[in-house]
Amino acid sequence: MQSEEPALQAGALGVGESVVMGVAGTAPAFSLAATTATLIASVGLLSAGSLLYCGLIMFGVTFAFMHLNRVITNAGASYAWVGEVFGPVLGFFAGWSLLVASAVFMVSGSMPAATSTLLLISPERASDPATVSFVAAGWLIAVGMVIVKGIKPTSYTQIVMTAIEVGALVLVIVASLVQYGSHPAHPFSWNWFSPVAFTPSLFATGALTALFFFWGWDVTLNLNEETQDASRAPGRGAVIAMVVVLLLFIFFVIACQLVLTDEQIEQSSTNVVFALADKLLPHPWSYIAVIAVILSTVGTLETSILQFTRTMYAKGRDGALHPRYAVLHKSWRTPWVATAVIVTFGLVLLFSSSFFPTLGQIIKISVNAIGFQVCFYYSLAGFACAWHFRRAARESARQFVFLFLWPAASAAFLVFVALYSVPTFDLVTNLIGLGGIAMGVIPWALNRRRAIRNGASVAGA
């Protein structure tokens, strides 16, 4: 019966498109605009070092995803792998945490796009939560429509947006080094990367923010069933994407500290990319930074919806959620029901968030909540890799490091960061971060009940 149903469009994406999707998933310009000031406020001149070491930790998870994908190629990615290694219940909640993180990101992702759009057309309204929410809703609906039309139109759109975004960031970085290399606001020092300069608490404080920078590259694995050489190319794409974004993040933060004073960074808040460009480039060229943030935010909205819909599709196909979520459009071969769910849920969250007093508060709460949820499903995947390959890891030192030690150490660190962060969160952040994952008990229980009633054997039942 399942074989008669339409499947995702196999072989639609190449390795290059996987790399682009991975880079777009991390949203370099958006991540830098939204969280650079927060990171610098947390760890100061050690920001670049914090990104470097958190990036190295994240590579352990990247390798885990790459190796697990070679064994099990499934659009559900971490949901499928964790379920296979540790059982359907943990697998369900690994996938559920990604669904919740992606849903919350509909707010923290669409609002910066709306703010940047208003800066171009109506600057006086760019700080009004209600107006921003309305424009953000428009972006969310538009992105959802592109995604439903098919993976190829989505890919073409992403390539154009990512090329402009990365080009703008490289331009700003180069201009910073050329114009301020000889008289920097903060003279460069290799001590910025010194591991001994961090205390455990200082490193943990910066780590949660730094992890938000990197989240999203794993969309390449959620698109594995739609990629050529499905068992290998998505993993390679993810690794290459991580190298690209790590370099972009480190060099941009260095450029930011070379050009801007501490006071200017603090005042720039979530507009630090524009603040940097405005100091380096003549008008109207400085507005290229605003365009880059808009494209970056729209691009990562796209990849977040892709992750959500492919995970929900995989869970519906396996019976871990209602089969309706596995329904594909007969012509476009996209999970249109799952897309409608995430767009609708995002609109509800946007409407609710419009009652918060400031945009900064909305962004801060959602970034911290997402960071916790990402730690949850990334760490499960890291442990799943180490456990699955524990015997193969004995065959050589290289396999021990890449199949077992690095993924397990990265997973353990993510658990530490998650546990450390919970007491530092306010009530709303904990309700969204922890409560969002805990709410998975409801669909899990309802689905189990449905399966028992229908006499079916499903994941988690």
Helices and strands as residue ranges (DSSP letters): G 2-4, H 15-26, H 28-43, G 44-46, H 47-71, H 78-86, H 88-121, G 123-125, H 129-148, H 151-180, G 190-193, G 195-197, H 200-214, H 219-222, G 224-226, H 233-259, H 262-268, G 269-271, H 272-280, G 285-287, H 288-318, G 323-326, H 336-353, H 359-388, G 392-395, H 397-399, I 400-405, H 406-421, G 422-424, H 427-438, H 441-454
